[in-house]
Amino acid sequence: MQPTFQVSDSSAIKLVIITGLSGSGKSVALKVLEDAGYYCIDNLPVNFLPEVVRCLRDAHYHNLAISVDVRGGPSIEALPQQIDAIRADGIDVRLMFLEAKVDTLVKRFSETRRRHPLSHDKLTVTEAITQEREMLGRVGDLGHRIDTSELNANALRNWVKAFVEMDRSRITLICQSFGFKHGIPLDADMVFDVRCLPNPYYDVRLRPFTGKDRPVVDFLESQSDVLAMYLDIEAYVARWLPHFINDNRSYLTVAIGCTGGQHRSVYLTERLAQRFADEQQVLIRHREMHA
């Protein structure tokens, strides 16, 4: 696909930096942006980042996406300073950090028979992943984290598309449902456990539906404990969200979990998102429904 050209000033340039753990889906994310018309560069050493961005800006490239990771060596540790330098030029920079659980990454490397970039004769894949996570410790807090452990490629594509469409000048509130039996999302800032609530799964008539369907919604809204739980979650988020905004956070992920991630957590996530939709940028994610 041909890159998008547009003569513009620096403030109109959008740069998406993709980073994270090897095997977490960075190539999928980069391909999504390439298909969307971004000029993409994979595996750029971090030290070259400001210079490359300036060259592309001067050539009137409008949308840029660059992948950086540990393949570029120790220079990855300088990423925070390089991002500051690029933003000082008036360029809109947003960073996407992809990660996954260790066992998920090990399985992916085994299935694809790929070699981890840090692995060698004295370092197992698990040890290489641990070392890589330590090297990226400071980088993960620079932008938006996405845990791809339970995501298929299509779901990740949808999440990446939604990410780049958000207005970076405002905080994005991400309301995410999940199932505890699949693990707590690594990218969650707040986690609420609603497994104590009445479970529609045990009603064979409701089991095939989800928390977005009217039969389940009617059942949950008839339970006083569900309303009490929602009001507590809503009050907590409303109380602390302004503090995250004042801290110049670009993203806040509120994760609500039930057992399977299909009924209670989905319903409460939808309701919470609806509550804040008129005040904030809101993204809804249902991890176990791959949406």
Buried (B, 14 or more C-beta within 10 A) or exposed (E): EEBBEEEEEBEBBBBBBBBBBBBBBBEBBBBBBBEBBBBBBBBBBBBBBBEBBBEBBEEEBBBBBBBBBBBBEEBBBBBBEBBEBBEEBEBBBBBBBBBBBBEBBBBBBEEEEEEBBBBEEEBEBBEBBBBBBEBBEEBBEBBBBBBBBBBEEEBBBBBBBBBBEBEBEEBBBBBBBBBBEBBBBBBBBBBBBBBEBBBBBEBEEBBEBBBBBEBBBEBBEEBEEBEEBBEEBBEEBEEEBEEBBEEEEBBBBBBBBBBBBBBBBBBBBBBBBEBBEEEBBBBBBBBBBBB
